[in-house]
Amino acid sequence: MCFGRAYAASPGHTPVIVQPDGDGRRAIQNHELDKERDALRRLQAQEGAGGADAQLAVNRHQSNIRALEAELQRLPASVRRQP
């Protein structure tokens, strides 16, 4: 039995692209937001993480967090995470 891409790429099978619904999009965005926040916390907790590379990484995570929060705000109210 084949799984994933191997199955989709097998002769005679048409690959299917699934678009997540509103709840699925919210879940994906919230998962990505949680990952970015965790990565930022870990980076900030590292001792000696005050160099230029570390600051670039902090800035990148902060930018990603802002973008994900903005994307979540654009979702219809019915699919936003409830506080």
SULSUL-V455572 format. One record per backbone hydrogen bond with DSSP energy under -0.5 kcal/mol. NH is the residue of the N-H (numbers start at 1). CO is the residue of the C=O. If there is no record, write none. Layout:
BEGIN
NH CO
NH CO
END
This chain:
BEGIN
6 3
7 3
8 4
9 5
10 7
13 10
15 13
18 16
19 17
20 18
25 21
26 22
27 23
28 24
29 25
30 26
31 27
32 28
33 29
34 30
35 31
36 32
37 33
38 34
39 35
40 36
41 37
42 38
43 39
44 40
45 41
46 42
46 43
49 46
55 51
56 52
57 53
58 54
59 55
60 56
61 57
62 58
63 59
64 60
65 61
66 62
67 63
68 64
69 65
70 66
71 67
72 68
73 69
74 70
75 71
75 72
79 76
80 77
END
